[in-house]
Every structure is written in structure tokens, then in C-alpha cells.
Amino acid sequence: MSDSLPVVKTDAAPRCKSLLSKGLYINAGLPPGEEATGDGNFWCNHTQTILGPDDGLCDAENCTNPARSCYEAPGS
């Protein structure tokens, strides 16, 4: 694994199921326990931009907040 790529924390709160990132595609099929990497660029599946339907920023921090009007829990 490259030291220049950020590591996504797996112990964070559940992310909105509509939050997308390149890491979802790059790391598909990793064995359980492997740390996912990504470039930190996120977008919303609904808007296809860096802003969600509520005009809030889409990222690993903001899209774990169930108080956002557009938040969708994983598995819902």
C-alpha cells in the first residue's frame, strides 16, 4: 500500500448509502480486514456532485450525520 494515499477509517459512523468515492471501485473485492484507500474525493449518488440534495458538502465526515435531511442509513 502506498504511504501517499489516505486510509479510510473503518471504525467511523455508518456513511450514507448514497455517498460514493473512487475508493469504492478501486478497493472492490478486498478481503475482510484490509484497509481501504482512496483519494478523499466524494460525491452524492442522487446529485452526482459534491453537494447532497440538502446542498451540504458530501464527504466522509458530513455524510455520517443522520440529522441531515438526505441521510440514508446503510441497508435501508
Residue frames as a rotation matrix with the C-alpha (Angstrom) as fourth column:
MET 1
0.585 0.811 0.000 0.00
0.811 -0.585 0.000 0.00
0.000 0.000 -1.000 0.00
SER 2
-0.138 -0.612 0.778 1.29
0.566 -0.694 -0.445 3.46
0.812 0.380 0.442 -0.87
ASP 3
-0.408 -0.093 -0.908 2.06
0.883 -0.295 -0.366 5.81
-0.234 -0.951 0.202 2.02
SER 4
-0.998 -0.025 -0.058 0.81
0.008 -0.961 0.276 8.76
-0.062 0.275 0.959 -0.04
LEU 5
-0.393 0.919 -0.042 -2.80
0.007 0.048 0.999 7.56
0.920 0.392 -0.025 -0.09
PRO 6
-0.463 0.278 0.842 -5.09
-0.866 -0.343 -0.363 8.37
0.188 -0.897 0.399 2.85
VAL 7
-0.898 0.196 -0.394 -6.52
0.249 0.964 -0.088 5.47
0.362 -0.177 -0.915 4.80
VAL 8
-0.132 0.937 0.323 -10.28
-0.494 -0.344 0.799 5.44
0.860 -0.054 0.508 5.33
LYS 9
-0.817 -0.114 0.565 -11.14
-0.574 0.249 -0.780 4.77
-0.052 -0.962 -0.269 8.97
THR 10
-0.536 0.621 -0.571 -13.39
0.008 0.681 0.732 1.72
0.844 0.388 -0.370 9.20
ASP 11
-0.587 0.305 -0.750 -14.46
0.808 0.280 -0.519 2.49
0.052 -0.910 -0.411 12.79
ALA 12
-0.966 0.259 -0.006 -16.30
-0.259 -0.965 0.025 5.67
0.001 0.025 1.000 11.75
ALA 13
-0.264 0.953 0.145 -20.09
-0.283 0.067 -0.957 6.03
-0.922 -0.294 0.252 11.99
PRO 14
-0.155 0.255 0.954 -22.05
0.775 0.630 -0.042 4.46
-0.612 0.733 -0.295 9.12
ARG 15
-0.882 -0.199 -0.427 -21.93
-0.106 -0.799 0.591 6.56
-0.459 0.567 0.684 5.98
CYS 16
0.138 0.927 -0.350 -24.99
-0.626 -0.192 -0.756 7.49
-0.767 0.323 0.554 3.98
LYS 17
0.080 -0.083 0.993 -25.64
0.430 0.902 0.041 4.78
-0.899 0.424 0.108 1.43
SER 18
0.887 0.287 0.361 -25.66
0.445 -0.324 -0.835 7.42
-0.122 0.901 -0.415 -1.33
LEU 19
0.580 -0.763 -0.286 -22.09
-0.597 -0.637 0.488 8.61
-0.554 -0.113 -0.825 -0.62
LEU 20
0.924 -0.287 0.253 -19.75
0.383 0.700 -0.602 7.49
-0.005 0.654 0.757 -3.40
SER 21
0.476 -0.840 -0.260 -15.99
-0.636 -0.533 0.559 7.66
-0.608 -0.100 -0.788 -3.87
LYS 22
0.296 -0.471 -0.831 -13.33
-0.814 0.332 -0.478 6.26
0.500 0.818 -0.285 -6.18
GLY 23
-0.637 -0.601 0.483 -12.21
-0.771 0.515 -0.375 4.06
-0.023 -0.611 -0.791 -3.31
LEU 24
0.181 0.792 0.583 -15.44
-0.599 0.559 -0.573 2.09
-0.780 -0.246 0.576 -3.63
TYR 25
0.928 0.169 -0.333 -14.35
-0.373 0.417 -0.829 0.98
-0.001 0.893 0.450 -7.08
ILE 26
0.118 -0.976 -0.183 -10.59
-0.778 0.024 -0.627 0.74
0.617 0.216 -0.757 -6.54
ASN 27
-0.680 -0.451 0.578 -10.91
-0.733 0.422 -0.534 -1.43
-0.003 -0.787 -0.617 -3.44
ALA 28
0.433 0.899 -0.068 -13.80
-0.901 0.434 0.008 -3.65
0.036 0.058 0.998 -4.52
GLY 29
0.767 -0.007 -0.642 -13.18
-0.139 0.974 -0.177 -7.24
0.627 0.225 0.746 -3.53
LEU 30
-0.305 -0.881 0.363 -10.59
-0.650 -0.086 -0.755 -6.63
0.696 -0.466 -0.546 -0.81
PRO 31
-0.269 0.169 -0.948 -10.52
0.483 0.875 0.019 -9.38
0.833 -0.453 -0.317 1.80
PRO 32
0.808 0.588 0.022 -12.16
0.244 -0.368 0.897 -8.62
0.536 -0.720 -0.441 5.18
GLY 33
0.671 -0.531 -0.518 -9.86
0.560 -0.096 0.823 -6.61
-0.486 -0.842 0.233 7.43
GLU 34
-0.284 -0.764 0.579 -7.96
0.955 -0.277 0.103 -4.90
0.081 0.583 0.809 4.62
GLU 35
-0.151 0.172 -0.973 -7.74
0.375 -0.901 -0.218 -1.13
-0.915 -0.398 0.071 4.92
ALA 36
0.490 0.418 0.765 -9.41
0.866 -0.130 -0.484 0.73
-0.103 0.899 -0.425 2.08
THR 37
-0.546 -0.657 -0.519 -7.60
0.499 -0.753 0.428 3.60
-0.672 -0.025 0.740 0.42
GLY 38
0.428 0.667 0.609 -8.93
0.903 -0.287 -0.320 6.47
-0.039 0.687 -0.725 -1.60
ASP 39
-0.490 -0.652 0.579 -8.15
0.713 -0.682 -0.164 9.98
0.502 0.332 0.799 -2.72
GLY 40
-0.689 0.245 -0.682 -10.70
0.509 -0.505 -0.697 11.68
-0.515 -0.827 0.223 -0.46
ASN 41
-0.856 0.438 -0.276 -12.96
-0.515 -0.666 0.541 12.77
0.053 0.605 0.795 -3.32
PHE 42
-0.686 0.703 0.190 -16.64
0.475 0.630 -0.614 12.06
-0.551 -0.331 -0.766 -2.68
TRP 43
-0.826 0.553 -0.113 -19.93
-0.493 -0.609 0.621 12.70
0.274 0.568 0.776 -4.47
CYS 44
-0.391 0.799 0.456 -23.61
-0.487 0.241 -0.839 12.00
-0.781 -0.550 0.296 -3.92
ASN 45
-0.817 0.150 0.557 -25.37
0.457 0.758 0.465 9.30
-0.353 0.634 -0.688 -5.91
HIS 46
0.181 0.983 -0.040 -28.53
0.792 -0.169 -0.587 11.45
-0.583 0.075 -0.809 -6.05
THR 47
0.751 0.125 -0.648 -26.99
-0.087 -0.954 -0.286 14.71
-0.654 0.271 -0.706 -7.29
GLN 48
0.623 -0.634 0.457 -23.80
0.780 0.466 -0.417 13.34
0.051 0.617 0.785 -8.93
THR 49
0.361 -0.539 0.761 -21.95
-0.094 -0.833 -0.545 16.35
0.928 0.125 -0.351 -7.45
ILE 50
-0.644 -0.676 -0.358 -20.01
0.348 0.158 -0.924 17.14
0.681 -0.720 0.133 -4.29
LEU 51
-0.761 0.482 0.434 -23.21
-0.649 -0.571 -0.504 18.56
0.005 -0.665 0.747 -2.77
GLY 52
-0.848 0.520 0.099 -26.06
0.481 0.836 -0.265 16.46
-0.221 -0.177 -0.959 -1.45
PRO 53
-0.218 0.868 0.446 -29.77
0.755 -0.140 0.641 17.12
0.619 0.476 -0.625 -2.03
ASP 54
0.653 0.427 -0.625 -29.69
0.748 -0.495 0.443 19.38
-0.120 -0.757 -0.642 1.06
ASP 55
0.769 -0.438 0.466 -26.89
-0.008 -0.735 -0.678 21.49
0.640 0.518 -0.568 -0.54
GLY 56
0.730 -0.563 0.387 -24.45
-0.511 -0.075 0.856 20.26
-0.453 -0.823 -0.343 2.14
LEU 57
-0.033 -0.871 -0.491 -20.95
-0.987 0.105 -0.120 19.05
0.155 0.481 -0.863 1.32
CYS 58
0.946 0.266 -0.187 -20.54
-0.258 0.964 0.062 15.32
0.196 -0.011 0.980 0.66
ASP 59
-0.108 -0.988 -0.107 -17.59
-0.679 0.152 -0.718 13.79
0.726 -0.005 -0.688 2.46
ALA 60
-0.325 -0.107 -0.940 -16.68
0.305 0.929 -0.211 11.07
0.895 -0.355 -0.269 4.94
GLU 61
-0.960 -0.055 -0.273 -17.47
0.277 -0.266 -0.923 13.32
-0.021 -0.962 0.271 7.90
ASN 62
-0.699 0.706 -0.117 -20.67
-0.680 -0.706 -0.201 15.13
-0.224 -0.061 0.973 6.86
CYS 63
-0.082 0.700 -0.710 -22.35
-0.773 0.405 0.489 12.08
0.629 0.589 0.507 5.37
THR 64
-0.647 -0.056 -0.761 -22.33
0.378 0.843 -0.384 10.17
0.662 -0.536 -0.524 8.65
ASN 65
-0.955 0.296 0.036 -24.77
-0.215 -0.602 -0.769 12.60
-0.206 -0.742 0.638 10.24
PRO 66
-0.630 0.765 0.132 -28.29
0.774 0.605 0.185 11.09
0.062 0.219 -0.974 10.50
ALA 67
-0.104 0.592 -0.799 -29.65
0.455 -0.687 -0.567 14.60
-0.885 -0.422 -0.198 11.21
ARG 68
-0.847 -0.171 -0.503 -29.11
-0.346 -0.540 0.767 15.55
-0.403 0.824 0.398 7.55
SER 69
0.081 0.993 -0.080 -32.42
-0.685 -0.003 -0.729 15.52
-0.724 0.114 0.680 5.72
CYS 70
0.453 0.060 -0.889 -30.96
-0.846 0.342 -0.408 13.43
0.280 0.938 0.206 2.88
TYR 71
-0.552 -0.749 0.367 -29.13
-0.828 0.543 -0.138 10.84
-0.096 -0.380 -0.920 5.05
GLU 72
0.603 0.648 -0.465 -29.99
-0.671 0.727 0.144 7.24
0.431 0.225 0.874 4.20
ALA 73
0.195 -0.514 0.835 -28.75
-0.778 0.438 0.451 4.57
-0.598 -0.737 -0.315 6.60
PRO 74
-0.660 -0.479 -0.580 -26.93
-0.726 0.604 0.327 1.62
0.194 0.637 -0.746 5.04
GLY 75
-0.958 0.283 -0.050 -29.30
0.287 0.952 -0.106 -1.27
0.018 -0.116 -0.993 4.47
SER 76
-0.386 0.870 -0.308 -32.42
0.044 -0.316 -0.948 0.94
-0.921 -0.379 0.084 4.41
